[in-house]
Amino acid sequence: KDEETPGAPTITLQVGADYIYQNTTVTVNTPLKVGIRALSNAESGSNLKYFVFTRTFNGSTYTMDSTFNASSFNIDLLITANSQPGNESFIFSVKDKNDQISNITIVITTTAVNGEINAFTMKVMGAQGSTTGSSFGSIDGQVYTLANAKANANKIDWLYYYGASDLASLAAPDDSHAAEVYNNATNGLLTWAVRNNTRFKLLTTTVDFNAIADDGVIVAETASGVDQSRITNLSNGKQLAFITASGKKGILQVESISGTNAGTMTLSVKVQK
């Protein structure tokens, strides 16, 4: 609470479980209730005449005010927290007929709500010489054969191949090297109508994949450096962060690798809904 000018009215915030009365952190768009209690100065006896509520966020200001003539002023404000993460100042002021002012300021810190995810576990993908499908779509968690992948090209986020020097590798459909591997004249990547530009980042610090229950960790891991069209030399336990062509973010984990260019890779995926 700010210091009161001598002879100024008093203003306080209602304390209680249902009220916000001090600096507080909430998630975005949270409903808030603030109770303002103001009294005229007992010594001056000057009635209150003006109340103003000002909220300031990132340089933008919103003001609500009221004029009246009374010795006291009580109001409960129902406020929605800001829709963006950040710090917002709430300033509550009263003025009396002697133009004496008192005010209280609190800061409401808004944080983002973590989003829901889809989880696809133990998905088996075949390399280029395998009869198992080689293409994966994180929108539905399905593994597609090359022919079906071409027919559903807008869904495909990556393909698995095993190269002589690249070894076990995942690549986006728009990756030039993947097009050299999957070069079938009928269904090869260069014949697809859409070649999604999924991008990857190899995680250098392992995250607790099983504990990922929302997109909080995913958003943090994809904040920067997700810029590779393929990741090579993969092995058991490796984790990749990725961003799909549609902007969905996720993390995948290599569970196991079997064989070479006719073998398979088993992976698990967690991706934003």
ChimeraX attribute file (.defattr): number of C-alpha atoms within 10 A of each C-alpha:
attribute: neighborCount
match mode: 1-to-1
recipient: residues
	/A:1	12
	/A:2	9
	/A:3	8
	/A:4	15
	/A:5	11
	/A:6	12
	/A:7	18
	/A:8	24
	/A:9	30
	/A:10	21
	/A:11	25
	/A:12	18
	/A:13	21
	/A:14	19
	/A:15	13
	/A:16	10
	/A:17	7
	/A:18	11
	/A:19	16
	/A:20	17
	/A:21	20
	/A:22	16
	/A:23	13
	/A:24	12
	/A:25	14
	/A:26	17
	/A:27	18
	/A:28	18
	/A:29	17
	/A:30	12
	/A:31	12
	/A:32	15
	/A:33	15
	/A:34	19
	/A:35	19
	/A:36	22
	/A:37	16
	/A:38	23
	/A:39	21
	/A:40	25
	/A:41	19
	/A:42	13
	/A:43	10
	/A:44	13
	/A:45	16
	/A:46	22
	/A:47	21
	/A:48	27
	/A:49	20
	/A:50	19
	/A:51	21
	/A:52	15
	/A:53	19
	/A:54	15
	/A:55	20
	/A:56	15
	/A:57	16
	/A:58	9
	/A:59	7
	/A:60	8
	/A:61	11
	/A:62	10
	/A:63	11
	/A:64	10
	/A:65	12
	/A:66	10
	/A:67	12
	/A:68	13
	/A:69	13
	/A:70	15
	/A:71	17
	/A:72	17
	/A:73	19
	/A:74	14
	/A:75	12
	/A:76	13
	/A:77	13
	/A:78	12
	/A:79	12
	/A:80	12
	/A:81	20
	/A:82	21
	/A:83	13
	/A:84	15
	/A:85	17
	/A:86	15
	/A:87	17
	/A:88	22
	/A:89	17
	/A:90	18
	/A:91	16
	/A:92	21
	/A:93	21
	/A:94	29
	/A:95	24
	/A:96	26
	/A:97	15
	/A:98	15
	/A:99	14
	/A:100	18
	/A:101	21
	/A:102	24
	/A:103	21
	/A:104	21
	/A:105	18
	/A:106	18
	/A:107	17
	/A:108	23
	/A:109	19
	/A:110	21
	/A:111	18
	/A:112	14
	/A:113	14
	/A:114	15
	/A:115	13
	/A:116	14
	/A:117	20
	/A:118	18
	/A:119	20
	/A:120	16
	/A:121	15
	/A:122	14
	/A:123	17
	/A:124	19
	/A:125	26
	/A:126	28
	/A:127	27
	/A:128	23
	/A:129	14
	/A:130	17
	/A:131	14
	/A:132	18
	/A:133	22
	/A:134	25
	/A:135	29
	/A:136	23
	/A:137	19
	/A:138	23
	/A:139	17
	/A:140	13
	/A:141	19
	/A:142	18
	/A:143	21
	/A:144	23
	/A:145	19
	/A:146	23
	/A:147	16
	/A:148	13
	/A:149	24
	/A:150	23
	/A:151	16
	/A:152	15
	/A:153	21
	/A:154	18
	/A:155	24
	/A:156	29
	/A:157	26
	/A:158	27
	/A:159	27
	/A:160	26
	/A:161	28
	/A:162	25
	/A:163	16
	/A:164	8
	/A:165	8
	/A:166	14
	/A:167	15
	/A:168	24
	/A:169	20
	/A:170	27
	/A:171	25
	/A:172	28
	/A:173	27
	/A:174	21
	/A:175	21
	/A:176	15
	/A:177	14
	/A:178	24
	/A:179	18
	/A:180	12
	/A:181	16
	/A:182	20
	/A:183	14
	/A:184	14
	/A:185	9
	/A:186	12
	/A:187	17
	/A:188	18
	/A:189	25
	/A:190	20
	/A:191	14
	/A:192	19
	/A:193	12
	/A:194	17
	/A:195	22
	/A:196	20
	/A:197	21
	/A:198	26
	/A:199	26
	/A:200	27
	/A:201	21
	/A:202	20
	/A:203	18
	/A:204	9
	/A:205	9
	/A:206	12
	/A:207	15
	/A:208	8
	/A:209	15
	/A:210	9
	/A:211	8
	/A:212	15
	/A:213	16
	/A:214	19
	/A:215	22
	/A:216	16
	/A:217	17
	/A:218	24
	/A:219	19
	/A:220	10
	/A:221	21
	/A:222	20
	/A:223	10
	/A:224	9
	/A:225	14
	/A:226	19
	/A:227	14
	/A:228	16
	/A:229	21
	/A:230	24
	/A:231	17
	/A:232	17
	/A:233	13
	/A:234	20
	/A:235	16
	/A:236	14
	/A:237	14
	/A:238	18
	/A:239	24
	/A:240	24
	/A:241	25
	/A:242	27
	/A:243	23
	/A:244	22
	/A:245	17
	/A:246	13
	/A:247	11
	/A:248	16
	/A:249	26
	/A:250	26
	/A:251	28
	/A:252	23
	/A:253	24
	/A:254	19
	/A:255	18
	/A:256	17
	/A:257	19
	/A:258	14
	/A:259	13
	/A:260	19
	/A:261	18
	/A:262	15
	/A:263	19
	/A:264	27
	/A:265	27
	/A:266	17
	/A:267	21
	/A:268	20
	/A:269	22
	/A:270	26
	/A:271	24
	/A:272	22
	/A:273	16
